C-alpha cells in the first residue's frame, strides 16, 4: 500500500490559483484575518513565492528554496520548505532573514503595515 498522495491533475496555471495566490504571487488571504502565528506563517509562505517567482509549482519552489537556504552546517530539505508553504511549521529566524534579503527590505513593511502598497 502506497502512502504517497495521488499526482495532481491540475495544469500549472490552475495550480497557481489553487495555491491561494493572485497574479502577483501574493497570498489572497488577508494577514489581519489570521491569528498572530498563522499570519506570520502566511506572510513567510507568500514571501517564498516572491523570492522565487520562476517556480512553477509548490514542489519546484520547495526544491529551489531548499537549495538556496542550505548551508554546510544547516541543510534545508524540500520537505521542510513544503511545510513552511503549507503553514504547518514556522521557519527559524535565520531563514526568514535570508528570504527577506532575497525579496528586498520592502518585504518587511508588508508585515508591519499589510494595508500599505
C-alpha positions as CSV (number, residue, x, y, z in Angstrom):
1,X,0.0,0.0,0.0
2,X,1.4,3.4,-1.0
3,X,1.3,6.3,1.3
4,X,2.1,8.8,-1.4
5,X,-0.6,11.2,-2.4
6,X,-2.1,10.9,-5.9
7,X,-0.5,13.1,-8.5
8,X,-2.3,16.3,-9.2
9,X,-4.2,16.6,-12.5
10,X,-4.1,20.4,-12.3
11,X,-2.4,22.3,-15.1
12,X,0.4,24.7,-13.9
13,X,-1.9,27.8,-14.3
14,X,-4.6,26.0,-12.3
15,X,-2.0,25.2,-9.6
16,X,-1.1,28.8,-9.3
17,X,-4.7,29.8,-8.5
18,X,-5.3,26.7,-6.4
19,X,-2.5,27.6,-4.0
20,X,-4.2,30.8,-2.9
21,X,-2.1,33.3,-4.8
22,X,-3.2,36.0,-7.2
23,X,-1.4,37.0,-10.4
24,X,1.3,38.9,-8.4
25,X,2.2,35.8,-6.4
26,X,1.0,37.4,-3.2
27,X,-1.4,35.5,-0.9
28,X,-5.0,36.4,-1.4
29,X,-5.6,35.8,2.3
30,X,-5.6,38.9,4.4
31,X,-3.0,38.7,7.2
32,X,-5.2,40.6,9.5
33,X,-7.8,37.8,9.5
34,X,-5.3,35.3,10.9
35,X,-4.1,34.7,14.4
36,X,-0.6,36.1,15.1
37,X,1.3,33.0,14.5
38,X,-0.8,32.0,11.5
39,X,-0.4,35.5,10.0
40,X,3.4,35.2,10.3
41,X,3.4,31.8,8.6
42,X,1.2,33.1,5.8
43,X,3.4,36.1,5.3
44,X,6.5,33.9,5.1
45,X,4.8,31.5,2.6
46,X,3.9,34.4,0.4
47,X,7.5,35.8,0.8
48,X,8.9,32.4,-0.5
49,X,6.7,32.7,-3.7
50,X,8.0,36.3,-4.2
51,X,11.6,35.2,-3.7
52,X,11.3,32.5,-6.4
53,X,8.9,33.9,-9.0
54,X,10.1,31.4,-11.6
55,X,8.8,28.4,-9.6
56,X,6.0,26.6,-11.4
57,X,4.7,24.5,-8.5
58,X,5.0,24.0,-4.8
59,X,7.5,21.2,-5.3
60,X,9.5,23.3,-7.7
61,X,9.6,26.2,-5.2
62,X,10.5,23.8,-2.4
63,X,13.5,22.4,-4.3
64,X,14.7,25.8,-5.3
65,X,14.4,27.3,-1.9
66,X,15.9,24.3,-0.2
67,X,19.0,24.6,-2.4
68,X,19.4,28.3,-1.7
69,X,18.8,28.1,2.0
70,X,21.0,25.1,2.7
71,X,24.4,25.8,4.2
72,X,27.3,23.5,5.1
73,X,26.2,23.3,8.7
74,X,22.4,23.5,8.3
75,X,20.8,21.6,5.5
76,X,17.2,22.5,4.5
77,X,15.2,19.9,2.8
78,X,12.4,20.4,0.2
79,X,10.1,18.8,2.7
80,X,10.8,21.5,5.3
81,X,10.1,24.2,2.7
82,X,6.8,22.5,1.8
83,X,5.9,22.5,5.5
84,X,6.6,26.3,5.6
85,X,4.5,26.8,2.4
86,X,1.6,24.8,3.9
87,X,2.0,26.8,7.2
88,X,2.5,23.6,9.1
89,X,5.8,24.8,10.7
90,X,7.3,28.1,11.3
91,X,10.8,28.8,10.0
92,X,13.8,29.8,12.1
93,X,14.6,33.5,12.1
94,X,17.8,32.8,10.2
95,X,15.8,31.6,7.2
96,X,13.3,34.5,7.4
97,X,16.3,36.9,7.2
98,X,17.7,35.1,4.1
99,X,14.4,35.1,2.3
100,X,13.8,38.8,3.2
101,X,17.2,39.5,1.7
102,X,16.3,37.8,-1.5
103,X,13.0,39.7,-1.8
104,X,14.2,43.0,-0.6
105,X,13.8,45.1,2.5
106,X,10.4,46.4,1.4
107,X,9.0,42.9,2.3
108,X,9.4,43.8,6.0
109,X,6.9,46.6,5.6
110,X,4.2,44.1,4.5
111,X,4.2,42.6,7.9
112,X,4.4,45.9,9.7
113,X,1.6,47.5,7.7
114,X,-0.3,45.0,5.5
115,X,-2.6,47.7,4.0
116,X,0.3,49.8,2.6
117,X,1.2,49.2,-1.0
